[in-house]
Amino acid sequence: MRDTLQQSHVTAAASLAPQIEAAKEQLDGGRRLPPELAQAIDDVDLFHLYLPRSMGGPEVEPLTAFHVVEEISRRDGSVGWCTLLAIDASLFAGWLKPEVGKSMFGQPPELRAAASFRPLGEARIVDGGYRVTGRWDYASGVDNANWLAANCKVMDASGPRLTPAGTPETRMVMFPAEIATIHDTWFTMGMQGTGSNDFEVEDIFVPDERSWGLLGPSQEPSPLYDPRLFFVVAWTPVVANLLGMARGAMDAFVELATQSGSTRSTTFLRDRAPIQSTVGQAEAIIGGARAFVLETVGGLWQTLKEGAGDPTAEIAQARLAITHGMWESVRAVDLLFHAAGTNAIHQKLPLERFFRDVHVAVQHGAGLPSNYESGGQVFLGLQPPDPGW
């Protein structure tokens, strides 16, 4: 049954290919997801795949989200990115009480969320909730969102509240997108269509029931909402985005190689031994990295469902596979880009877009080289200082 549901979501993602292709110029020119395309994605219910079943959502497992985002990203990295960030933002609903989520998102649920995780705002404690002021960045898909989630430093009468460890206490808040001001700040070398603009609010009231401690206890029993698994769940679609782009770059290169030569030779690229070797190497890189993600994330989920002891090693393997898969995607795209020669630099061909986009996407926190260090610490019997291991 679950496999059937996964396939239905992936089929829905694949059905969007013609609309994504038709929107390519709008994505770069408008620097955001076109409203019509955003609506098409929403119509097939792909923006809130992590929404709990208790709120009417599909509550899919991470690998289902992976396959959906991979399929979309194969067509365009920006569209895949906006989809994955909305999916990840829907994960936060697991920290809300079910009745609160239902009242916020309606039945059937309408949730197209954007979020910013850096604590750039302030939440001042008042009766019943918080008065929130702040401006947040990197809110991918914010122009098409109907709810926004943002991280804040908690303030009381004495100033910033501190945790027992002496660090600033933070709290996530969620509020309707219509009350925020969106600032047009997204001018980048790649991922131009994500519309990852800033948003700002000033002295708005957020009820306590629409707030939660980031990485604190959730309201849902599923491991999907286990704080310790947050980064595996949230970042599995991120690596899917890069692996999808790598696959899209391979598709584009193969099409080019079977139709074109180069400025110095009319021999098709496909008929040259160095090109054949490059394609074989890139295919092995993409396939190997993808298999590592599927094996480790899938294995972790199986361990959790069976309740088979401490999952520390499985969590570490999954997180390493995510970071590894992101960088291997970049490596594969780079190989194909340079093998294509001057063919690769023209905007009329899709390879240059995948090249630009994959180099921007790997800058995400899931791709930080320090993730390798933390994984190594786990396997050396040490405790990494950062959470989620």
N, C-alpha and C positions, 0 to 999 in steps of 0.2 A: 504493500500500500504506500509506504513512504517513498519507495523508488518511483512509483507512478506519479506521486505528487511532485517529486523532484523533476521528473521528466516534463511534467506539464509546465513548470516554471521555466525550464530551459527552452522548451518549445515556444513559450510566449516571448522569451528574450530573442530567440532567433527570428521570430516573425517581425521584429522591429527593423531588420536590416534595410529594407527599402527606404524607410523614413529616415534612418540615420544617414544613409548615403545621400539622400536629397537635402539634408540639412548641413552638409560639410561647410559650405561657404558661410552660412549663417553662424555656425559655431565659432569660426575665427573672427569674422567681421563683427558680430554682436558681442563676442567675448562672454557668452553665457549659453546655457541650454535654451533653445527656442521654446517658447511656451507650448506650441503645438506638439513638439516632440516630448516635452515633459509630461504633457497630458496623455500622450499615447503610452508612455511608460507607466503612468499612474493607472491608466485604464486596465492594464493587465496585472495590476497589484504587485509591482516589483519594487516599489519604494519603501515598503515597510515589512520586509520578509522576517525581521527579527521581532516583530510585535507579538506580545504574548497571546496565546489562545484565550486566556481569560478576558481579553479585551477585544476578541473577535479577529485576532491576527493569525497568520499562518505558523509563526514560531518555528521556522525551519532550522535544521542543523547547519553548521558552518559550511559543510561541503556542498550543500544545495546552493547557498549564497555564492560560493566559489564558482560553481558551474554557470550560474546566471551572469555574474559579473564578467567571467572569462568570455562568454559568448558575445556579450555586448561590446567588450573592450577590443575584441578581434575586429570589430567594425570601426570603432573610434575610441581612443583613450579617454577623451573628455567626457563622453556620454557614459562610459563605464565608471569613471571616477564619480560623477554625480550620483549614479545609481548606488554605488557602494557606500558613499558617505551618507546617503539617505537611509540605507539599510542599517548602517552602524548607528545612526541617530535614533532609529526606532528601537534599538537595543535598550536605550535608556528607559523606555517605558516599563521595563522589568523592575525598576526601582520605585515605581509609583504603585499605589494600591489599585487593584483592579477596578474598583468602582470610580476612582478618580480618573483613571485612564479612559474609561467608558464615557464619562461626562465630558472629558476634554476632546476626544477624537470622534465621538458619535458611534452609532451602530447602523449599518456597517461602518467600520472605522475609515476616516479620511485623515491620513497622516502623511504629510510630505515635510519631513523635518530637516533642518540644517543645524549645525552645531559648531561650537568653537570650544576647545578644551583648555586653552591657556587661561589662567586666572587673571584676566585683564579687567574685570569689573569688581565692584564692591557691593556686598549685600549687607545692609545695616539692619540689625535685629529690631523689629517692632512687634506690637501685639498681632498675633495671628500669622506672622510671616516675616517678609523682608522688604525693605525699600532698596531697589536695585538701580545702580548707575554704572555705565561702562561702555566701552567700545572694544569690539572683538574682531579679529582678523581670520583669514583663511576659511570663511564660511561657504564652502562649495555648494552651489545650487541654491543659494539664499534667495535669489530673485523668484524662484518658483516654490518656496517653502510656505507652509501655513503655520508651522510651529518652529520656534527657535530654542535651542538649549545652549546655555552658556555657563562657564565656570567663574566663580567669584571668590574674592577674599571676604571672609565673614568679619563684620565690624560690630563692636558694641560701644557702650558709652566711653570706654577707655581707649578705643582704637582697635587695631587688628587683634582678633582672638588667636591665641596660639594653641597648638596641640601639646600633649604631654612631652613630646620630643622637642618642643620649642620652635617648631616651624609654623608658618601662618596656616590657620584653618581655612579650608576652602569648601565651597558648596555649589553644586550644580542647580540651576534654576531653569524652568521652562515657561515660556510665555508666547502668546500669539504673535506671529510675524508682522501682522498689520500695525502693531504699535511701535515697531522699530524703524529707525531711519537707516537706509542702505546707502553706503558710500561706494562710488564707482572707483575702485582702486586696482583692478585686476589687469595689469599690463605686464605680460611675461613672454619668455621665449617659447614656451610650450604649454600644453594643457590650457590653451586659451579659451576653450569653450566651457570651462567649468564654472565661470562666474564666481570665483572664490573671493568675493568682495568682503568689506568690513560691514558690520552692523552696529548700531548704537541705540541705547535707551537712556533716559534720564529720569531718575526718581520715580520708577514705576513700582507698584505693589505686586509682589508675588506671594500667594498663600504658601504657608509652610508645606501643605500637602503636594505642592508642585515643585518641591525641592528635594534634594537628596545628597548624601555624602558620596563623592566620587570614589569608587572602589570600596564603598561601605556595603553592609548587608542589603540584599535585594528583597523584593516582595514575592518572588516567584521561586518554586522548588526546582525548576529545570536547571541542569548544569550550564545551560546557555547563559544564565544570569548569575553564575557563581563569580564573585569578584576576582578570585584568583585566576579565573580563565578569561578575564575580560580581554586581554591583549590577543590571545589566540583567536577568540571569537571575532573581535573587531578587525584584526589584521589579516585573517584568512581571505576576505574579499580584496584586500589591498594587493596581496601577491597575485591574486587572480587577475587583477587589472593589468599588472605588468606582464604576466605570462600570456594573457590574451593579446596584448599589444605585440609581444614577440611572435605569437602565432600569426597575427595580422601582417607583420612585417615579412614573415616567411611566405605567406600567401602572395603578397605584393611582389616579392623578389622572384618567386617562381613564375608568376605571370610575365614579369619583365624579361626574365632570362629566356623564356620560350618565344619571345616576340622581337627581341632587340639584340643588336651587337653593341659596339662602342664607337667612340670618335675615331679610333685608330684601326678598327677591324669590323668587317661586316659579319664575321662569324658569330652566330648566336652565342650568348653567354652560356647557355646550357651545354654547349658542345666543347667547352674548354675545361681541361682537367682541374686547374686551380679552383674554378667556380664549383665544379662538382664536389671537390673536397670541402670547400667552405660550406656548402649546403648540408653535406653530411655532418660536419662538425656542429653547425648551428642546430640542426635537428636533434642531435644527441644531447646538446646542452639544454634545449627547451624541454625535451621529453624527460631527461633525467631530473631536472629541477622540479618539473610538474609531478613526477612520480613520488619524489621525496615529500612534497606537500600532501598529496593524497594519502600516502601511506601513514605519515605521522599524525596528521589531523584526524584521519579516519580511525587510526589505532587508538588515539587518545579518547575519542568519543566512545569507542567500544569498551575501553577500560572503565570509563565512567559509568556506562550503562550496566556493566557487570559488577560494579562496586569492588573491583579487584585491587584493593590496597592503595598505597600512596602513589599518585600519578606524577610525582615530581619529574622523573626522567622523561615521561611521555610529553609533559608540558614543555620541557627544555628542548626536546627533539623537534616538536612542532614549531616552536618559536625560531629555532635555528633554520628549519626548512623554509619558513616565511622569508627571513632575511636573505638566505642563500638564493631562494627563487627569484627575489627581486633583482639581485646583482647579476645572476646568471641570465636573466631576461635582457638586461642592458648589454651584457657581453654578446649575446646572440644577435641582437639588433645591430650592434656596432660591426660585427663581422659582415653581416649582410649589406649594411650601408656602404662600407668601404669596398666591398666586392663589386658593387653596382657602379662604381666610378662616378662620372659626372651625371649619370642617369639619376643618382640618388638625391641631387640637390634641387630638383625642380618641383615646385609646389603642385604641378599638375599630376604628379605621381604620388601615391600614398606613402611611399617609404620614408620620405623626409618628415612627414607629420609624425609617424611612429618614432622616428629617431628623436625629434624634439620632445615629444610627450613622455617617452620612457625615461629620458634624462631628468625631466622635472619630477616625475612620479617617484623616482628612487630617493629623492630628498626627504620623503616622509619618514617619520620616526621609526616606522617598522623596518626601514632599511639602514638604520644607524649601524656603523661598524662596531660600536660598543655592545651591540646585541651578541656578537660572537664572543666577546670577553665574558659577558654574563653567563652565556651558555657553557663556556669552558669552566667557569667557577662552579657551576652546578655539578659537572662531571668530575671535578676535582674534590668534591665533598665540601665546598664552600657555599656561603650564602650571599648571592648577589645583593648589592645595595638597592637596586631598583625593583619595583614591585612586579608581580605577575610571573615569577619563576617558581 
